[in-house]
């Protein structure tokens, strides 16, 4: 029996030594010996919500394709499970864990402290650590772009922004939106409503209907993720009501009411952090981009924007060349 056992152990040792290099080899590179990097995204709603989480997921996939990374995701994760989900991916040795919103910041801080060798990125966050970067589009610019278009288009001089929660990126967008409306139409009033949710489309619809009934708002901008879909559904039942979509080109969904989309190229943001990981330079920074950094751009214009598109594009060009400016108050 002892001889059989020894022979068995020798065979197993040889097998283990033969298999050991495979775990380090890239699936795409075959026997090249190059590492395969992995990124995981945690979402608090569906990645098919047609809004924020969809755009974030598509951004991760785009960045991964450009940089040769593998991807995973978890969706509809409850706030109480944020840390546990981050921990699961950290234990699996993911090189980068992507949190698509500032609401994940506390959970990222906790997980990152426990896993100093795992890298985390927070979209629209303010967290900066040795193994944490915050990445963001210029939220004030997003708001200003939406606000100028809303101010040009409104016929009732009542426009609205529907947000998810009162977090810093949302407040930055609101500040920019108000500045944009005032820049082109000082007579227009701005109404702000919050759904206090990122995943409840019905609350977005309810908020939009209320603003139509009480304020006669006719142009809407949404930054409430799933609530944006509910908002678009609500105003599609009315004549002469329009919306500005984000963060991807959504004109095909509601071509009669969407003026255009303010697109946020999350692939550029996430890709910048991927490159930092590969270069060994990750951490301790906030990476932010706008129109001139190719992070922000405009989607397809709907026919309902034809009467204001020329004036609006002059404003966009003015932002790019610096002749039109706005304040960063938040």
TORKOL-4160 file (C-alpha; in steps of 0.2 Angstrom, whole numbers, padded with zeros to 4 digits, m for minus):
330
<pt num="1" X="0000" Y="0000" Z="0000"/>
<pt num="2" X="0014" Y="0012" Z="0004"/>
<pt num="3" X="0022" Y="0009" Z="m0013"/>
<pt num="4" X="0005" Y="0013" Z="m0022"/>
<pt num="5" X="0003" Y="0029" Z="m0012"/>
<pt num="6" X="0020" Y="0035" Z="m0016"/>
<pt num="7" X="0018" Y="0032" Z="m0035"/>
<pt num="8" X="0001" Y="0040" Z="m0034"/>
<pt num="9" X="0008" Y="0056" Z="m0026"/>
<pt num="10" X="0022" Y="0056" Z="m0039"/>
<pt num="11" X="0010" Y="0055" Z="m0053"/>
<pt num="12" X="m0001" Y="0069" Z="m0045"/>
<pt num="13" X="0014" Y="0080" Z="m0042"/>
<pt num="14" X="0019" Y="0078" Z="m0061"/>
<pt num="15" X="0002" Y="0083" Z="m0066"/>
<pt num="16" X="0001" Y="0098" Z="m0055"/>
<pt num="17" X="0018" Y="0104" Z="m0062"/>
<pt num="18" X="0012" Y="0102" Z="m0079"/>
<pt num="19" X="m0005" Y="0111" Z="m0076"/>
<pt num="20" X="0003" Y="0125" Z="m0066"/>
<pt num="21" X="0008" Y="0137" Z="m0080"/>
<pt num="22" X="m0010" Y="0136" Z="m0088"/>
<pt num="23" X="m0018" Y="0146" Z="m0075"/>
<pt num="24" X="m0006" Y="0161" Z="m0079"/>
<pt num="25" X="m0008" Y="0160" Z="m0098"/>
<pt num="26" X="m0019" Y="0172" Z="m0107"/>
<pt num="27" X="m0034" Y="0163" Z="m0115"/>
<pt num="28" X="m0032" Y="0175" Z="m0130"/>
<pt num="29" X="m0013" Y="0173" Z="m0131"/>
<pt num="30" X="m0012" Y="0154" Z="m0130"/>
<pt num="31" X="0006" Y="0150" Z="m0125"/>
<pt num="32" X="0012" Y="0168" Z="m0125"/>
<pt num="33" X="0013" Y="0168" Z="m0106"/>
<pt num="34" X="0004" Y="0185" Z="m0105"/>
<pt num="35" X="m0008" Y="0188" Z="m0091"/>
<pt num="36" X="m0026" Y="0189" Z="m0094"/>
<pt num="37" X="m0033" Y="0203" Z="m0084"/>
<pt num="38" X="m0051" Y="0202" Z="m0077"/>
<pt num="39" X="m0064" Y="0216" Z="m0073"/>
<pt num="40" X="m0080" Y="0214" Z="m0064"/>
<pt num="41" X="m0095" Y="0226" Z="m0062"/>
<pt num="42" X="m0108" Y="0227" Z="m0048"/>
<pt num="43" X="m0124" Y="0235" Z="m0053"/>
<pt num="44" X="m0139" Y="0239" Z="m0041"/>
<pt num="45" X="m0151" Y="0238" Z="m0055"/>
<pt num="46" X="m0153" Y="0228" Z="m0071"/>
<pt num="47" X="m0139" Y="0230" Z="m0084"/>
<pt num="48" X="m0153" Y="0230" Z="m0097"/>
<pt num="49" X="m0162" Y="0245" Z="m0089"/>
<pt num="50" X="m0160" Y="0255" Z="m0105"/>
<pt num="51" X="m0151" Y="0269" Z="m0095"/>
<pt num="52" X="m0137" Y="0271" Z="m0083"/>
<pt num="53" X="m0133" Y="0253" Z="m0079"/>
<pt num="54" X="m0134" Y="0248" Z="m0098"/>
<pt num="55" X="m0122" Y="0262" Z="m0103"/>
<pt num="56" X="m0110" Y="0257" Z="m0089"/>
<pt num="57" X="m0110" Y="0239" Z="m0094"/>
<pt num="58" X="m0108" Y="0243" Z="m0112"/>
<pt num="59" X="m0093" Y="0254" Z="m0107"/>
<pt num="60" X="m0085" Y="0240" Z="m0097"/>
<pt num="61" X="m0087" Y="0228" Z="m0112"/>
<pt num="62" X="m0080" Y="0241" Z="m0124"/>
<pt num="63" X="m0065" Y="0245" Z="m0113"/>
<pt num="64" X="m0062" Y="0226" Z="m0111"/>
<pt num="65" X="m0063" Y="0223" Z="m0130"/>
<pt num="66" X="m0050" Y="0237" Z="m0133"/>
<pt num="67" X="m0038" Y="0231" Z="m0120"/>
<pt num="68" X="m0040" Y="0212" Z="m0120"/>
<pt num="69" X="m0048" Y="0209" Z="m0103"/>
<pt num="70" X="m0061" Y="0197" Z="m0097"/>
<pt num="71" X="m0077" Y="0203" Z="m0089"/>
<pt num="72" X="m0090" Y="0198" Z="m0076"/>
<pt num="73" X="m0105" Y="0207" Z="m0068"/>
<pt num="74" X="m0118" Y="0205" Z="m0054"/>
<pt num="75" X="m0134" Y="0215" Z="m0056"/>
<pt num="76" X="m0149" Y="0220" Z="m0045"/>
<pt num="77" X="m0137" Y="0219" Z="m0030"/>
<pt num="78" X="m0145" Y="0226" Z="m0014"/>
<pt num="79" X="m0136" Y="0240" Z="m0004"/>
<pt num="80" X="m0134" Y="0228" Z="0010"/>
<pt num="81" X="m0124" Y="0216" Z="m0001"/>
<pt num="82" X="m0112" Y="0228" Z="m0009"/>
<pt num="83" X="m0097" Y="0223" Z="0002"/>
<pt num="84" X="m0101" Y="0205" Z="0001"/>
<pt num="85" X="m0101" Y="0205" Z="m0018"/>
<pt num="86" X="m0085" Y="0216" Z="m0019"/>
<pt num="87" X="m0077" Y="0203" Z="m0008"/>
<pt num="88" X="m0082" Y="0188" Z="m0019"/>
<pt num="89" X="m0074" Y="0196" Z="m0034"/>
<pt num="90" X="m0059" Y="0201" Z="m0023"/>
<pt num="91" X="m0057" Y="0183" Z="m0017"/>
<pt num="92" X="m0058" Y="0177" Z="m0035"/>
<pt num="93" X="m0043" Y="0188" Z="m0039"/>
<pt num="94" X="m0050" Y="0201" Z="m0051"/>
<pt num="95" X="m0038" Y="0214" Z="m0056"/>
<pt num="96" X="m0051" Y="0228" Z="m0057"/>
<pt num="97" X="m0068" Y="0229" Z="m0049"/>
<pt num="98" X="m0080" Y="0242" Z="m0056"/>
<pt num="99" X="m0093" Y="0252" Z="m0046"/>
<pt num="100" X="m0104" Y="0262" Z="m0057"/>
<pt num="101" X="m0109" Y="0276" Z="m0045"/>
<pt num="102" X="m0105" Y="0286" Z="m0030"/>
<pt num="103" X="m0118" Y="0277" Z="m0020"/>
<pt num="104" X="m0105" Y="0262" Z="m0019"/>
<pt num="105" X="m0091" Y="0273" Z="m0011"/>
<pt num="106" X="m0093" Y="0267" Z="0007"/>
<pt num="107" X="m0093" Y="0249" Z="0002"/>
<pt num="108" X="m0078" Y="0251" Z="m0010"/>
<pt num="109" X="m0069" Y="0260" Z="0004"/>
<pt num="110" X="m0072" Y="0245" Z="0016"/>
<pt num="111" X="m0068" Y="0232" Z="0003"/>
<pt num="112" X="m0053" Y="0241" Z="m0003"/>
<pt num="113" X="m0046" Y="0242" Z="0014"/>
<pt num="114" X="m0047" Y="0223" Z="0016"/>
<pt num="115" X="m0040" Y="0219" Z="m0001"/>
<pt num="116" X="m0025" Y="0231" Z="m0004"/>
<pt num="117" X="m0019" Y="0221" Z="m0019"/>
<pt num="118" X="m0036" Y="0222" Z="m0028"/>
<pt num="119" X="m0040" Y="0238" Z="m0038"/>
<pt num="120" X="m0057" Y="0247" Z="m0038"/>
<pt num="121" X="m0064" Y="0261" Z="m0048"/>
<pt num="122" X="m0079" Y="0271" Z="m0044"/>
<pt num="123" X="m0088" Y="0280" Z="m0058"/>
<pt num="124" X="m0094" Y="0298" Z="m0052"/>
<pt num="125" X="m0085" Y="0295" Z="m0036"/>
<pt num="126" X="m0074" Y="0305" Z="m0025"/>
<pt num="127" X="m0064" Y="0290" Z="m0017"/>
<pt num="128" X="m0045" Y="0291" Z="m0019"/>
<pt num="129" X="m0034" Y="0277" Z="m0011"/>
<pt num="130" X="m0018" Y="0267" Z="m0016"/>
<pt num="131" X="m0030" Y="0254" Z="m0024"/>
<pt num="132" X="m0045" Y="0265" Z="m0028"/>
<pt num="133" X="m0047" Y="0278" Z="m0042"/>
<pt num="134" X="m0063" Y="0288" Z="m0046"/>
<pt num="135" X="m0067" Y="0291" Z="m0064"/>
<pt num="136" X="m0080" Y="0303" Z="m0070"/>
<pt num="137" X="m0087" Y="0313" Z="m0085"/>
<pt num="138" X="m0089" Y="0331" Z="m0082"/>
<pt num="139" X="m0106" Y="0331" Z="m0074"/>
<pt num="140" X="m0107" Y="0350" Z="m0074"/>
<pt num="141" X="m0104" Y="0350" Z="m0092"/>
<pt num="142" X="m0117" Y="0337" Z="m0095"/>
<pt num="143" X="m0130" Y="0347" Z="m0086"/>
<pt num="144" X="m0125" Y="0363" Z="m0095"/>
<pt num="145" X="m0127" Y="0354" Z="m0112"/>
<pt num="146" X="m0144" Y="0348" Z="m0107"/>
<pt num="147" X="m0149" Y="0364" Z="m0100"/>
<pt num="148" X="m0145" Y="0375" Z="m0115"/>
<pt num="149" X="m0155" Y="0363" Z="m0126"/>
<pt num="150" X="m0170" Y="0363" Z="m0114"/>
<pt num="151" X="m0170" Y="0382" Z="m0113"/>
<pt num="152" X="m0169" Y="0383" Z="m0132"/>
<pt num="153" X="m0183" Y="0371" Z="m0135"/>
<pt num="154" X="m0196" Y="0375" Z="m0122"/>
<pt num="155" X="m0212" Y="0383" Z="m0127"/>
<pt num="156" X="m0220" Y="0384" Z="m0110"/>
<pt num="157" X="m0204" Y="0391" Z="m0102"/>
<pt num="158" X="m0205" Y="0377" Z="m0089"/>
<pt num="159" X="m0192" Y="0363" Z="m0090"/>
<pt num="160" X="m0188" Y="0349" Z="m0078"/>
<pt num="161" X="m0174" Y="0338" Z="m0072"/>
<pt num="162" X="m0178" Y="0322" Z="m0063"/>
<pt num="163" X="m0164" Y="0314" Z="m0053"/>
<pt num="164" X="m0162" Y="0298" Z="m0043"/>
<pt num="165" X="m0154" Y="0303" Z="m0027"/>
<pt num="166" X="m0146" Y="0319" Z="m0020"/>
<pt num="167" X="m0128" Y="0313" Z="m0022"/>
<pt num="168" X="m0113" Y="0325" Z="m0028"/>
<pt num="169" X="m0113" Y="0320" Z="m0047"/>
<pt num="170" X="m0132" Y="0323" Z="m0047"/>
<pt num="171" X="m0130" Y="0340" Z="m0039"/>
<pt num="172" X="m0116" Y="0344" Z="m0051"/>
<pt num="173" X="m0128" Y="0340" Z="m0066"/>
<pt num="174" X="m0142" Y="0350" Z="m0058"/>
<pt num="175" X="m0131" Y="0365" Z="m0056"/>
<pt num="176" X="m0125" Y="0364" Z="m0074"/>
<pt num="177" X="m0143" Y="0362" Z="m0080"/>
<pt num="178" X="m0148" Y="0377" Z="m0071"/>
<pt num="179" X="m0134" Y="0387" Z="m0078"/>
<pt num="180" X="m0137" Y="0381" Z="m0096"/>
<pt num="181" X="m0156" Y="0385" Z="m0095"/>
<pt num="182" X="m0152" Y="0403" Z="m0089"/>
<pt num="183" X="m0138" Y="0405" Z="m0102"/>
<pt num="184" X="m0150" Y="0404" Z="m0117"/>
<pt num="185" X="m0167" Y="0408" Z="m0109"/>
<pt num="186" X="m0167" Y="0418" Z="m0093"/>
<pt num="187" X="m0186" Y="0418" Z="m0092"/>
<pt num="188" X="m0188" Y="0399" Z="m0091"/>
<pt num="189" X="m0191" Y="0391" Z="m0074"/>
<pt num="190" X="m0182" Y="0375" Z="m0069"/>
<pt num="191" X="m0191" Y="0361" Z="m0058"/>
<pt num="192" X="m0181" Y="0348" Z="m0049"/>
<pt num="193" X="m0188" Y="0331" Z="m0043"/>
<pt num="194" X="m0180" Y="0316" Z="m0036"/>
<pt num="195" X="m0186" Y="0298" Z="m0036"/>
<pt num="196" X="m0175" Y="0292" Z="m0022"/>
<pt num="197" X="m0171" Y="0277" Z="m0032"/>
<pt num="198" X="m0160" Y="0271" Z="m0046"/>
<pt num="199" X="m0171" Y="0256" Z="m0050"/>
<pt num="200" X="m0189" Y="0261" Z="m0050"/>
<pt num="201" X="m0196" Y="0266" Z="m0067"/>
<pt num="202" X="m0213" Y="0269" Z="m0060"/>
<pt num="203" X="m0207" Y="0283" Z="m0049"/>
<pt num="204" X="m0199" Y="0292" Z="m0064"/>
<pt num="205" X="m0216" Y="0291" Z="m0073"/>
<pt num="206" X="m0225" Y="0298" Z="m0058"/>
<pt num="207" X="m0213" Y="0312" Z="m0056"/>
<pt num="208" X="m0214" Y="0317" Z="m0074"/>
<pt num="209" X="m0233" Y="0316" Z="m0074"/>
<pt num="210" X="m0234" Y="0327" Z="m0058"/>
<pt num="211" X="m0222" Y="0340" Z="m0066"/>
<pt num="212" X="m0233" Y="0341" Z="m0082"/>
<pt num="213" X="m0249" Y="0343" Z="m0072"/>
<pt num="214" X="m0243" Y="0355" Z="m0059"/>
<pt num="215" X="m0230" Y="0365" Z="m0069"/>
<pt num="216" X="m0234" Y="0362" Z="m0087"/>
<pt num="217" X="m0216" Y="0357" Z="m0090"/>
<pt num="218" X="m0212" Y="0352" Z="m0108"/>
<pt num="219" X="m0194" Y="0348" Z="m0109"/>
<pt num="220" X="m0186" Y="0335" Z="m0097"/>
<pt num="221" X="m0169" Y="0329" Z="m0093"/>
<pt num="222" X="m0167" Y="0313" Z="m0083"/>
<pt num="223" X="m0152" Y="0307" Z="m0072"/>
<pt num="224" X="m0162" Y="0293" Z="m0062"/>
<pt num="225" X="m0156" Y="0278" Z="m0071"/>
<pt num="226" X="m0172" Y="0266" Z="m0073"/>
<pt num="227" X="m0182" Y="0281" Z="m0068"/>
<pt num="228" X="m0178" Y="0289" Z="m0085"/>
<pt num="229" X="m0187" Y="0275" Z="m0094"/>
<pt num="230" X="m0203" Y="0279" Z="m0084"/>
<pt num="231" X="m0201" Y="0297" Z="m0087"/>
<pt num="232" X="m0200" Y="0294" Z="m0106"/>
<pt num="233" X="m0215" Y="0283" Z="m0105"/>
<pt num="234" X="m0225" Y="0297" Z="m0096"/>
<pt num="235" X="m0221" Y="0311" Z="m0108"/>
<pt num="236" X="m0224" Y="0300" Z="m0124"/>
<pt num="237" X="m0242" Y="0301" Z="m0121"/>
<pt num="238" X="m0243" Y="0320" Z="m0123"/>
<pt num="239" X="m0240" Y="0331" Z="m0137"/>
<pt num="240" X="m0226" Y="0344" Z="m0137"/>
<pt num="241" X="m0216" Y="0336" Z="m0123"/>
<pt num="242" X="m0198" Y="0332" Z="m0126"/>
<pt num="243" X="m0183" Y="0324" Z="m0117"/>
<pt num="244" X="m0165" Y="0324" Z="m0118"/>
<pt num="245" X="m0158" Y="0307" Z="m0115"/>
<pt num="246" X="m0142" Y="0300" Z="m0107"/>
<pt num="247" X="m0129" Y="0292" Z="m0106"/>
<pt num="248" X="m0130" Y="0283" Z="m0123"/>
<pt num="249" X="m0139" Y="0286" Z="m0140"/>
<pt num="250" X="m0157" Y="0282" Z="m0136"/>
<pt num="251" X="m0166" Y="0290" Z="m0150"/>
<pt num="252" X="m0172" Y="0274" Z="m0158"/>
<pt num="253" X="m0182" Y="0271" Z="m0142"/>
<pt num="254" X="m0193" Y="0286" Z="m0142"/>
<pt num="255" X="m0189" Y="0295" Z="m0159"/>
<pt num="256" X="m0204" Y="0307" Z="m0157"/>
<pt num="257" X="m0199" Y="0314" Z="m0140"/>
<pt num="258" X="m0180" Y="0313" Z="m0138"/>
<pt num="259" X="m0171" Y="0329" Z="m0144"/>
<pt num="260" X="m0154" Y="0321" Z="m0143"/>
<pt num="261" X="m0144" Y="0311" Z="m0131"/>
<pt num="262" X="m0129" Y="0317" Z="m0121"/>
<pt num="263" X="m0117" Y="0302" Z="m0123"/>
<pt num="264" X="m0104" Y="0297" Z="m0110"/>
<pt num="265" X="m0091" Y="0286" Z="m0116"/>
<pt num="266" X="m0088" Y="0275" Z="m0101"/>
<pt num="267" X="m0076" Y="0264" Z="m0111"/>
<pt num="268" X="m0064" Y="0279" Z="m0112"/>
<pt num="269" X="m0065" Y="0281" Z="m0093"/>
<pt num="270" X="m0064" Y="0263" Z="m0089"/>
<pt num="271" X="m0050" Y="0260" Z="m0101"/>
<pt num="272" X="m0039" Y="0274" Z="m0094"/>
<pt num="273" X="m0039" Y="0264" Z="m0077"/>
<pt num="274" X="m0036" Y="0247" Z="m0086"/>
<pt num="275" X="m0021" Y="0255" Z="m0094"/>
<pt num="276" X="m0015" Y="0261" Z="m0077"/>
<pt num="277" X="m0017" Y="0244" Z="m0069"/>
<pt num="278" X="m0006" Y="0236" Z="m0083"/>
<pt num="279" X="0007" Y="0250" Z="m0081"/>
<pt num="280" X="0008" Y="0248" Z="m0063"/>
<pt num="281" X="0002" Y="0266" Z="m0060"/>
<pt num="282" X="m0015" Y="0263" Z="m0053"/>
<pt num="283" X="m0022" Y="0273" Z="m0039"/>
<pt num="284" X="m0023" Y="0289" Z="m0030"/>
<pt num="285" X="m0031" Y="0299" Z="m0044"/>
<pt num="286" X="m0047" Y="0306" Z="m0051"/>
<pt num="287" X="m0049" Y="0305" Z="m0070"/>
<pt num="288" X="m0062" Y="0317" Z="m0077"/>
<pt num="289" X="m0066" Y="0320" Z="m0095"/>
<pt num="290" X="m0078" Y="0331" Z="m0106"/>
<pt num="291" X="m0081" Y="0335" Z="m0124"/>
<pt num="292" X="m0062" Y="0339" Z="m0128"/>
<pt num="293" X="m0057" Y="0323" Z="m0120"/>
<pt num="294" X="m0069" Y="0313" Z="m0131"/>
<pt num="295" X="m0078" Y="0307" Z="m0115"/>
<pt num="296" X="m0094" Y="0317" Z="m0119"/>
<pt num="297" X="m0102" Y="0318" Z="m0136"/>
<pt num="298" X="m0119" Y="0320" Z="m0143"/>
<pt num="299" X="m0130" Y="0307" Z="m0150"/>
<pt num="300" X="m0142" Y="0307" Z="m0165"/>
<pt num="301" X="m0154" Y="0322" Z="m0166"/>
<pt num="302" X="m0172" Y="0319" Z="m0167"/>
<pt num="303" X="m0183" Y="0328" Z="m0180"/>
<pt num="304" X="m0191" Y="0338" Z="m0165"/>
<pt num="305" X="m0174" Y="0347" Z="m0163"/>
<pt num="306" X="m0173" Y="0353" Z="m0180"/>
<pt num="307" X="m0179" Y="0371" Z="m0175"/>
<pt num="308" X="m0165" Y="0374" Z="m0163"/>
<pt num="309" X="m0151" Y="0363" Z="m0169"/>
<pt num="310" X="m0141" Y="0376" Z="m0177"/>
<pt num="311" X="m0141" Y="0388" Z="m0162"/>
<pt num="312" X="m0138" Y="0373" Z="m0151"/>
<pt num="313" X="m0122" Y="0367" Z="m0160"/>
<pt num="314" X="m0115" Y="0385" Z="m0160"/>
<pt num="315" X="m0116" Y="0383" Z="m0141"/>
<pt num="316" X="m0108" Y="0366" Z="m0141"/>
<pt num="317" X="m0093" Y="0373" Z="m0152"/>
<pt num="318" X="m0092" Y="0388" Z="m0140"/>
<pt num="319" X="m0090" Y="0376" Z="m0125"/>
<pt num="320" X="m0076" Y="0366" Z="m0135"/>
<pt num="321" X="m0066" Y="0381" Z="m0140"/>
<pt num="322" X="m0068" Y="0390" Z="m0123"/>
<pt num="323" X="m0078" Y="0405" Z="m0128"/>
<pt num="324" X="m0093" Y="0399" Z="m0118"/>
<pt num="325" X="m0090" Y="0395" Z="m0100"/>
<pt num="326" X="m0099" Y="0390" Z="m0084"/>
<pt num="327" X="m0095" Y="0389" Z="m0066"/>
<pt num="328" X="m0091" Y="0374" Z="m0055"/>
<pt num="329" X="m0101" Y="0377" Z="m0040"/>
<pt num="330" X="m0103" Y="0360" Z="m0033"/>
